[in-house]
Amino acid sequence: MKWTQRRFNPDTLRVEQVPLSRREILRGVALRGLLVLGIGASSVWLVDQLFQSPADRARDREIAFLEGQLGDIREEMTLMEAAMEDISERDDAVYRTILGVPPVPEHLRHPGIGGVDRHAEVRGHVHSEEVSALRARVAGLQRSLVAQSKSLDEVTDMALEFEKRLESIPAIQPVRNEDLGRMASGWGYRIHPIYKVRKFHYGMDFSAPQGTEVFATGDGVVVKVKRLYNGYGRHIVIRHGFGYETLYAHMSKSLVRRGDKVQRGQVIGHVGSTGTSTSSHLHYEVHKDGVKVNPAHYYFNDLSPLEYEAMLEASEVENQSLD
Ligand SMILES: [Zn+2]
């Protein structure tokens, strides 16, 4: 069989049957094929639109609703992550800094998940990637919450300990010192009153009449009450804990015994001039972790900034000490 087409021939003025070329045949077939496909697709779409079941429509509405909810949850996650970050920063920068403990290490705040694919069950769906990303963020936030909660427990414990520490460390002057006139000699090189040589004076001398009350400068336990004929003379040592000890020397009388618990401000004895001393005064020392430190740094509880400055100035004069 041959493909032919009826065509008008202008030379003969007649309609003739003309055979079609191979190219014309192919084009004809392709055009008709496209037309059929186009009509077919449109019909399917039209039928789907016209005859969609109520169940289908409800399902589409449900999917749209869930997509909207997913978007809302994503936004809320962003806010929660920011809040969490803020809490972590405050924890490190404020609480931990005040209490003098190092920040929580990064690997504890943001621990890894491990090698397991925890989102395998959500793979293979249209929204797999979104759901998987969201679940990863929720898991991250959970881990941060656990780490932060542990950190705050630690901070609470430390704050309680800190309170005890504040009561224990020496923080007042050992004699009543309203006019600061009793501060006679401070920390540093001083001329020794007896040997007349320049020696380092490891404490602070408060000149006061014999019998003046001497106070424990922080809570603690009396670990030494001793009477020497030279050196410190009659002296008391109090252990405050946290590495602190204080020493009160040249006293005329002690009112506590070894093992006694004392509180800050409690009278432990009287000023005198026992041991190596030229006049009635109290020699006071603060020891931190076994090392003598400048007592001037430990009067923060009972001096105003101005008084503190005056005391510091007086204590720095390189005069003659009293012991
Ligand atoms: Zn002294």
Boltz pocket constraint, residues with backbone or C-beta under 6 A from the ligand:
constraints:
  - pocket:
      binder: B
      contacts: [[A, 185], [A, 201], [A, 203], [A, 204], [A, 205], [A, 282], [A, 283], [A, 284], [A, 321], [A, 322], [A, 323]]
      max_distance: 6.0
